[in-house]
Amino acid sequence: EYLYQELQEKLFNREYTQGFLFNQGSEAQNLENAASKSDWEFCGQVKNTQKIENNKYQLEVKVHNTLKRGETIEIIQPGYNILEYTIEKMIDKDKQVEVQEAHGGGGGQVVLLESEKNVFPLSSLRRKK
């Protein structure tokens, strides 16, 4: 029940129906509400993690919605292990320069973040609006 509540409140969706899963006619989708309202926004996805020092890891993140230096986000790992993370420094992967903001438009900017914890690839990033 906890996971269902988290999905309903924190994940942008069109509500969940059994009809969508089993493709049952008009119940297959909720078209009356284009999307549910959520206080959370999907920000990006961890593409890769690399150990760079004893207790430091470099996260390669594909940005989907703007990330800003200084903001606190949540990293959702497999098994629904949620880490709270404050962005202290971001490096644009292609340009190898520090940036204050990263954007997801046009294919998504890729940034490098440092973490004291090893984060699994394919983990999702979200922030409270």
Z-matrix of the N, CA and C atoms (Angstrom, degrees):
N
C 1 1.447
C 2 1.533 1 110.80
N 3 1.344 2 118.03 1 -36.35
C 4 1.463 3 121.31 2 179.11
C 5 1.523 4 111.15 3 -60.19
N 6 1.335 5 117.08 4 -45.95
C 7 1.457 6 120.95 5 -178.98
C 8 1.531 7 110.35 6 -64.14
N 9 1.325 8 118.09 7 -42.32
C 10 1.464 9 121.47 8 178.45
C 11 1.530 10 110.24 9 -59.85
N 12 1.328 11 117.25 10 -43.41
C 13 1.468 12 121.16 11 179.03
C 14 1.527 13 110.21 12 -63.70
N 15 1.322 14 117.66 13 -42.85
C 16 1.466 15 121.66 14 177.45
C 17 1.526 16 110.58 15 -59.81
N 18 1.331 17 117.41 16 -44.72
C 19 1.462 18 121.17 17 -179.90
C 20 1.524 19 110.85 18 -63.25
N 21 1.325 20 117.32 19 -42.14
C 22 1.461 21 120.99 20 -179.25
C 23 1.525 22 111.71 21 -66.68
N 24 1.335 23 117.57 22 -40.51
C 25 1.457 24 120.95 23 -173.01
C 26 1.530 25 113.74 24 -90.16
N 27 1.327 26 117.84 25 -27.90
C 28 1.460 27 119.29 26 -170.16
C 29 1.513 28 114.62 27 -117.79
N 30 1.323 29 118.08 28 -0.23
C 31 1.453 30 120.52 29 -179.49
C 32 1.518 31 109.58 30 -122.42
N 33 1.322 32 115.94 31 123.57
C 34 1.460 33 122.39 32 177.63
C 35 1.518 34 108.12 33 -59.27
N 36 1.339 35 118.05 34 123.75
C 37 1.460 36 120.58 35 -176.62
C 38 1.519 37 110.51 36 -156.70
N 39 1.315 38 116.39 37 173.34
C 40 1.466 39 122.98 38 175.55
C 41 1.515 40 110.58 39 -104.87
N 42 1.272 41 116.86 40 29.68
C 43 1.453 42 125.81 41 -173.61
C 44 1.519 43 109.51 42 70.11
N 45 1.292 44 115.77 43 152.47
C 46 1.460 45 121.13 44 -176.28
C 47 1.514 46 109.83 45 -99.51
N 48 1.339 47 116.12 46 131.78
C 49 1.458 48 120.71 47 177.91
C 50 1.522 49 109.16 48 -130.92
N 51 1.330 50 116.35 49 147.45
C 52 1.458 51 119.84 50 174.85
C 53 1.522 52 110.13 51 -67.20
N 54 1.325 53 116.07 52 -30.58
C 55 1.456 54 120.73 53 -179.83
C 56 1.516 55 112.66 54 -60.52
N 57 1.311 56 117.24 55 -35.84
C 58 1.465 57 119.96 56 178.41
C 59 1.525 58 110.01 57 -64.08
N 60 1.316 59 116.48 58 -42.99
C 61 1.455 60 121.05 59 -179.55
C 62 1.524 61 111.44 60 -65.06
N 63 1.339 62 116.93 61 -40.96
C 64 1.461 63 121.13 62 -175.25
C 65 1.531 64 113.29 63 -102.45
N 66 1.354 65 117.27 64 5.35
C 67 1.466 66 123.35 65 176.94
C 68 1.525 67 111.58 66 54.28
N 69 1.336 68 115.85 67 59.13
C 70 1.460 69 121.13 68 -176.14
C 71 1.526 70 111.30 69 -106.74
N 72 1.304 71 117.56 70 80.41
C 73 1.457 72 123.98 71 171.36
C 74 1.507 73 115.49 72 51.49
N 75 1.358 74 116.01 73 -132.91
C 76 1.464 75 120.86 74 -174.67
C 77 1.523 76 112.82 75 -67.18
N 78 1.326 77 116.90 76 -17.27
C 79 1.457 78 120.34 77 178.14
C 80 1.528 79 112.19 78 -84.46
N 81 1.325 80 116.62 79 -0.21
C 82 1.462 81 120.45 80 -175.91
C 83 1.522 82 112.61 81 -66.26
N 84 1.331 83 117.48 82 -30.93
C 85 1.451 84 120.68 83 -178.94
C 86 1.516 85 109.98 84 -144.28
N 87 1.304 86 115.60 85 155.40
C 88 1.452 87 121.34 86 172.58
C 89 1.527 88 106.76 87 -97.69
N 90 1.321 89 116.79 88 101.54
C 91 1.463 90 120.64 89 -178.94
C 92 1.525 91 112.50 90 -97.31
N 93 1.322 92 117.45 91 -8.77
C 94 1.462 93 120.17 92 179.48
C 95 1.520 94 110.98 93 -71.86
N 96 1.309 95 117.29 94 -41.50
C 97 1.453 96 121.68 95 174.20
C 98 1.512 97 107.06 96 -104.41
N 99 1.321 98 116.79 97 113.40
C 100 1.467 99 120.25 98 -178.09
C 101 1.521 100 110.97 99 -60.15
N 102 1.308 101 117.21 100 -33.19
C 103 1.462 102 120.57 101 178.92
C 104 1.515 103 109.35 102 -164.81
N 105 1.306 104 115.39 103 149.82
C 106 1.454 105 118.67 104 175.75
C 107 1.519 106 109.14 105 -78.62
N 108 1.287 107 115.28 106 157.96
C 109 1.458 108 120.24 107 178.16
C 110 1.520 109 108.24 108 -88.18
N 111 1.312 110 115.47 109 138.39
C 112 1.454 111 120.08 110 -179.58
C 113 1.517 112 109.06 111 -137.63
N 114 1.312 113 116.01 112 147.31
C 115 1.457 114 121.38 113 175.57
C 116 1.522 115 111.10 114 -86.53
N 117 1.328 116 117.26 115 2.87
C 118 1.457 117 122.40 116 -176.16
C 119 1.527 118 110.47 117 -119.65
N 120 1.319 119 115.39 118 152.35
C 121 1.461 120 121.06 119 179.48
C 122 1.526 121 109.84 120 -131.85
N 123 1.317 122 116.07 121 132.26
C 124 1.462 123 122.40 122 175.22
C 125 1.524 124 107.84 123 -69.36
N 126 1.334 125 117.37 124 129.04
C 127 1.473 126 121.33 125 -175.03
C 128 1.519 127 113.57 126 -110.82
N 129 1.320 128 117.45 127 -32.18
C 130 1.451 129 118.54 128 -176.72
C 131 1.510 130 111.99 129 176.45
N 132 1.338 131 112.83 130 -174.05
C 133 1.461 132 119.71 131 -176.37
C 134 1.526 133 109.37 132 -141.07
N 135 1.329 134 115.56 133 136.69
C 136 1.461 135 121.05 134 176.56
C 137 1.526 136 108.02 135 -75.29
N 138 1.330 137 115.61 136 119.97
C 139 1.465 138 120.62 137 -179.96
C 140 1.522 139 111.29 138 -88.56
N 141 1.337 140 115.79 139 -35.53
C 142 1.460 141 120.41 140 -175.23
C 143 1.525 142 109.27 141 -158.48
N 144 1.316 143 116.11 142 154.45
C 145 1.467 144 122.82 143 175.65
C 146 1.517 145 108.19 144 -132.49
N 147 1.331 146 115.16 145 137.74
C 148 1.469 147 120.02 146 -179.50
C 149 1.521 148 109.46 147 -137.10
N 150 1.321 149 116.79 148 133.00
C 151 1.460 150 120.83 149 176.84
C 152 1.521 151 108.29 150 -73.82
N 153 1.359 152 117.42 151 128.37
C 154 1.466 153 120.77 152 -178.87
C 155 1.519 154 113.15 153 -114.36
N 156 1.321 155 117.70 154 -21.04
C 157 1.466 156 123.76 155 175.88
C 158 1.515 157 107.51 156 -150.53
N 159 1.348 158 116.37 157 -177.69
C 160 1.465 159 119.94 158 -178.63
C 161 1.522 160 113.12 159 -51.07
N 162 1.308 161 117.93 160 -53.69
C 163 1.464 162 121.07 161 -177.49
C 164 1.521 163 111.79 162 -119.68
N 165 1.323 164 117.73 163 31.70
C 166 1.466 165 121.04 164 179.88
C 167 1.512 166 110.35 165 -132.01
N 168 1.334 167 113.24 166 139.36
C 169 1.460 168 121.23 167 179.30
C 170 1.523 169 108.60 168 -127.85
N 171 1.309 170 115.74 169 147.01
C 172 1.457 171 121.44 170 175.59
C 173 1.523 172 108.14 171 -104.98
N 174 1.330 173 115.57 172 124.29
C 175 1.456 174 121.50 173 -179.88
C 176 1.521 175 108.61 174 -101.99
N 177 1.306 176 116.77 175 127.72
C 178 1.458 177 122.05 176 173.67
C 179 1.525 178 106.48 177 -96.10
N 180 1.334 179 116.27 178 116.91
C 181 1.462 180 121.80 179 -172.02
C 182 1.526 181 110.84 180 -120.29
N 183 1.326 182 115.93 181 126.99
C 184 1.458 183 120.48 182 171.17
C 185 1.523 184 107.11 183 -88.12
N 186 1.324 185 116.15 184 120.20
C 187 1.460 186 122.15 185 -175.89
C 188 1.530 187 109.81 186 -83.21
N 189 1.335 188 116.09 187 133.84
C 190 1.469 189 121.27 188 176.86
C 191 1.523 190 111.20 189 -110.93
N 192 1.309 191 117.90 190 -35.77
C 193 1.463 192 124.01 191 173.59
C 194 1.529 193 106.79 192 -134.23
N 195 1.307 194 116.60 193 151.55
C 196 1.461 195 122.77 194 -171.00
C 197 1.530 196 113.77 195 -45.55
N 198 1.321 197 114.75 196 133.70
C 199 1.469 198 123.41 197 171.07
C 200 1.522 199 107.19 198 -114.81
N 201 1.337 200 116.78 199 141.24
C 202 1.465 201 121.35 200 -179.31
C 203 1.518 202 110.70 201 -128.05
N 204 1.317 203 114.36 202 142.01
C 205 1.469 204 120.32 203 175.78
C 206 1.531 205 108.12 204 -60.10
N 207 1.326 206 116.79 205 135.51
C 208 1.454 207 122.53 206 178.86
C 209 1.518 208 115.01 207 95.44
N 210 1.329 209 118.04 208 -16.59
C 211 1.458 210 118.61 209 -179.18
C 212 1.530 211 110.97 210 -83.61
N 213 1.322 212 114.95 211 153.76
C 214 1.458 213 121.65 212 178.44
C 215 1.518 214 108.62 213 -102.17
N 216 1.320 215 115.19 214 131.27
C 217 1.457 216 122.63 215 -179.68
C 218 1.526 217 108.73 216 -126.06
N 219 1.318 218 115.84 217 173.61
C 220 1.459 219 121.38 218 171.81
C 221 1.516 220 108.26 219 -115.31
N 222 1.325 221 115.91 220 139.55
C 223 1.455 222 122.45 221 174.71
C 224 1.524 223 106.36 222 -109.02
N 225 1.330 224 115.63 223 119.75
C 226 1.462 225 120.79 224 -177.32
C 227 1.522 226 107.99 225 -102.16
N 228 1.325 227 115.38 226 112.47
C 229 1.461 228 121.78 227 -178.30
C 230 1.529 229 110.26 228 -97.21
N 231 1.338 230 116.49 229 165.05
C 232 1.470 231 119.25 230 174.99
C 233 1.526 232 111.06 231 -52.39
N 234 1.315 233 115.97 232 145.54
C 235 1.459 234 121.08 233 -176.59
C 236 1.515 235 111.84 234 81.83
N 237 1.338 236 115.99 235 8.10
C 238 1.455 237 124.00 236 179.96
C 239 1.520 238 112.23 237 59.46
N 240 1.325 239 115.17 238 39.45
C 241 1.456 240 122.77 239 174.32
C 242 1.527 241 106.96 240 -86.30
N 243 1.331 242 117.57 241 109.02
C 244 1.462 243 121.97 242 -174.33
C 245 1.527 244 110.09 243 -100.74
N 246 1.343 245 114.88 244 127.33
C 247 1.459 246 121.81 245 176.20
C 248 1.515 247 109.27 246 -110.87
N 249 1.322 248 117.37 247 131.88
C 250 1.457 249 120.46 248 172.51
C 251 1.526 250 107.09 249 -85.82
N 252 1.330 251 117.10 250 134.76
C 253 1.461 252 121.18 251 -172.72
C 254 1.527 253 109.40 252 -141.67
N 255 1.334 254 116.95 253 129.97
C 256 1.460 255 122.12 254 174.29
C 257 1.520 256 108.37 255 -102.95
N 258 1.327 257 115.88 256 127.38
C 259 1.468 258 121.15 257 -178.55
C 260 1.518 259 108.86 258 -77.26
N 261 1.321 260 115.84 259 109.63
C 262 1.461 261 120.87 260 -179.87
C 263 1.519 262 111.88 261 -96.59
N 264 1.326 263 116.39 262 -30.44
C 265 1.458 264 120.82 263 -177.38
C 266 1.523 265 108.66 264 -154.57
N 267 1.348 266 116.02 265 136.86
C 268 1.463 267 121.72 266 177.05
C 269 1.519 268 108.35 267 -129.99
N 270 1.318 269 115.25 268 134.92
C 271 1.459 270 121.74 269 176.55
C 272 1.526 271 108.14 270 -115.37
N 273 1.336 272 117.31 271 127.93
C 274 1.465 273 121.22 272 173.11
C 275 1.522 274 106.38 273 -68.52
N 276 1.325 275 116.89 274 121.01
C 277 1.470 276 120.66 275 -174.21
C 278 1.525 277 112.24 276 -62.36
N 279 1.328 278 117.94 277 -43.00
C 280 1.462 279 120.70 278 -177.11
C 281 1.527 280 112.73 279 -71.27
N 282 1.329 281 116.53 280 -43.76
C 283 1.472 282 120.73 281 -175.74
C 284 1.523 283 113.53 282 -88.20
N 285 1.342 284 116.02 283 -16.74
C 286 1.466 285 122.03 284 -177.93
C 287 1.528 286 112.71 285 56.32
N 288 1.352 287 115.36 286 42.03
C 289 1.463 288 121.68 287 175.71
C 290 1.519 289 109.03 288 -127.37
N 291 1.324 290 115.91 289 150.79
C 292 1.451 291 120.49 290 177.31
C 293 1.523 292 109.21 291 -72.54
N 294 1.343 293 116.55 292 138.17
C 295 1.463 294 122.01 293 179.28
C 296 1.525 295 109.54 294 -126.14
N 297 1.331 296 115.09 295 153.27
C 298 1.467 297 121.33 296 177.50
C 299 1.525 298 111.40 297 -89.14
N 300 1.337 299 115.78 298 -27.95
C 301 1.463 300 122.57 299 179.71
C 302 1.517 301 109.50 300 -138.22
N 303 1.316 302 115.89 301 150.92
C 304 1.464 303 121.60 302 173.94
C 305 1.522 304 107.41 303 -132.72
N 306 1.345 305 115.81 304 144.63
C 307 1.463 306 120.84 305 -173.24
C 308 1.523 307 111.65 306 -122.82
N 309 1.321 308 115.25 307 153.91
C 310 1.448 309 120.48 308 -176.93
C 311 1.509 310 115.86 309 -98.87
N 312 1.320 311 118.15 310 -12.15
C 313 1.454 312 120.62 311 -177.67
C 314 1.521 313 112.75 312 -64.69
N 315 1.336 314 115.73 313 155.89
C 316 1.461 315 121.03 314 175.69
C 317 1.509 316 114.22 315 66.16
N 318 1.315 317 117.32 316 39.36
C 319 1.461 318 120.27 317 177.83
C 320 1.512 319 113.82 318 99.56
N 321 1.307 320 117.42 319 -12.61
C 322 1.459 321 120.78 320 175.34
C 323 1.507 322 113.99 321 87.33
N 324 1.312 323 115.63 322 120.99
C 325 1.451 324 122.31 323 175.70
C 326 1.533 325 108.49 324 -70.49
N 327 1.314 326 116.96 325 145.74
C 328 1.464 327 121.15 326 176.83
C 329 1.522 328 107.11 327 -109.60
N 330 1.345 329 115.65 328 127.69
C 331 1.459 330 121.20 329 -179.84
C 332 1.520 331 110.07 330 -123.84
N 333 1.322 332 114.70 331 160.73
C 334 1.458 333 122.44 332 176.61
C 335 1.519 334 108.17 333 -111.42
N 336 1.326 335 116.47 334 129.91
C 337 1.458 336 123.77 335 177.64
C 338 1.516 337 108.21 336 -121.36
N 339 1.329 338 117.07 337 153.10
C 340 1.462 339 120.74 338 175.02
C 341 1.517 340 109.63 339 -105.95
N 342 1.329 341 114.95 340 143.11
C 343 1.461 342 121.01 341 -179.80
C 344 1.520 343 109.57 342 -140.22
N 345 1.311 344 115.90 343 148.83
C 346 1.464 345 120.86 344 174.23
C 347 1.526 346 110.77 345 -83.79
N 348 1.323 347 116.41 346 -8.89
C 349 1.460 348 120.92 347 -179.80
C 350 1.517 349 109.74 348 -117.16
N 351 1.321 350 115.36 349 144.98
C 352 1.450 351 120.91 350 175.26
C 353 1.528 352 107.73 351 -74.65
N 354 1.312 353 116.59 352 123.79
C 355 1.464 354 122.15 353 -178.14
C 356 1.520 355 108.30 354 -111.28
N 357 1.312 356 116.46 355 133.41
C 358 1.455 357 121.23 356 -177.19
C 359 1.531 358 111.48 357 -70.73
N 360 1.346 359 117.56 358 138.81
C 361 1.463 360 120.36 359 171.36
C 362 1.534 361 109.62 360 -56.66
N 363 1.303 362 115.88 361 150.07
C 364 1.464 363 126.35 362 -176.95
C 365 1.524 364 113.31 363 75.84
N 366 1.323 365 117.60 364 4.97
C 367 1.461 366 119.81 365 172.47
C 368 1.523 367 108.54 366 -66.16
N 369 1.323 368 116.13 367 148.74
C 370 1.468 369 121.50 368 -178.68
C 371 1.514 370 110.88 369 -103.31
N 372 1.336 371 115.44 370 149.00
C 373 1.452 372 121.87 371 176.19
C 374 1.521 373 109.01 372 -111.21
N 375 1.341 374 116.42 373 136.77
C 376 1.455 375 120.91 374 176.60
C 377 1.513 376 108.92 375 -141.26
N 378 1.345 377 115.11 376 159.27
C 379 1.450 378 120.50 377 177.01
C 380 1.522 379 109.41 378 -137.33
N 381 1.311 380 114.90 379 152.13
C 382 1.461 381 120.43 380 175.61
C 383 1.525 382 106.64 381 -77.82
N 384 1.330 383 115.23 382 132.81
C 385 1.476 384 120.05 383 -179.73
C 386 1.504 385 111.55 384 -69.66
